[in-house]
Amino acid sequence: MDDVDTITTSFLTQIAEAGDTAALEDLRVAALGRKGAVTGLMKTLGQAAPEDRKALGQRFNQAKDKVALALDSRRTELDQSEMLARLGGETIDVTLPARPRPDGRIHPVSQVVEEITAIFADMGFAVAEGPDIEDDFHNFTALNIPPEHPARQMHDTFYLDQEANDEKLVMRTHTSPVQIRHMQSNEPPHRIIAPGRTYRSDSDQTHTPMFHQIEGLAIDRDIHMGHLKGCLVDFARTIFGIEDLPFRFRPSHFPFTEPSAEMDIGCSRVNGELRIGGGDDWLEILGCGMVHPKVLKHAGVDPDVWQGFAFGLGIDRIAMLKYGIADLRSFFDGDVRWLRHYGFDPLDIPTLAAGLAR
Ligand code: PHE
């Protein structure tokens, strides 16, 4: 055995015995690196007799290829077993019970908004939105509530210090300004609902300074009170899930509708507990009416061609009634224990796409 065979055999043995990829890398450097032993053989070629160089060169190259091949295949083996070892250590026991995670809850107000939206979406109403901070025109004047009108006092309005375009700014006292904004920027026919926050300076067990309403607006060439009634009766029976829910429409007054009505649903009070459905008592749930011609005009709609109805209902009230929550203020305390109790599973809320089962 000469040098070439000794060096080659020694490396092949060490490579076969290398225990990990780091040791293997050390061997590669020792053999084929710039100062490695096999590389060193090549450097001796210069001193060999010229007639021996070709044969010697071939042997060196074969030695180099053998070592390189051995390095490669050992690396593949080591990579494999290192990966298997890692996978072995990382085994997941899929039979373990899941760790409890704090899951979020849907607030009853959001839940009821979803439910109401789904019901009206089924009837072809789209959702519209408007700003919480309104100007005097959209919140009052366009809705046929001129300055000095007593309805402005009734609304206990929050006024802002700022003005915009010479208009007083207010926290909107109802969602009705969304009717105006929608009619101003869209062509009739209209069929929208507008859920959102509303504000009045008021606070007791059934009033909070911020509360929620849903506005409804349906404008077309021939929409009449019959449509209003059908829509709202359908809505009330669906939201409370009572097929024969008694109802009545009482004449009322709103400056922006003519005629105007309030809708009551049948209820009973047993030992102070309110029950929706049959009984001898009535509970007001919403205001409604045929949109006043002046309102249509203010919003740029020709009242000689278009007509329809509008309604507004308090979302929080519906949530209290439907889910038996006694104090409105608890809705807005932000107590997570309360939310855990009264909130809803996020995976259970009705989706618009699914529509409603009937
Ligand atoms: N905006 C009225 C309110 O806040 C409700 C309403 C809306 C009545 C639309 C009639 C038509 O009380």
Residues whose N, C-alpha, C, O or C-beta is under 5 A from the ligand:
A	BS01	LIG	T173 H174 S176 F254 T257 G287 C288 G289 A310 F311 G312
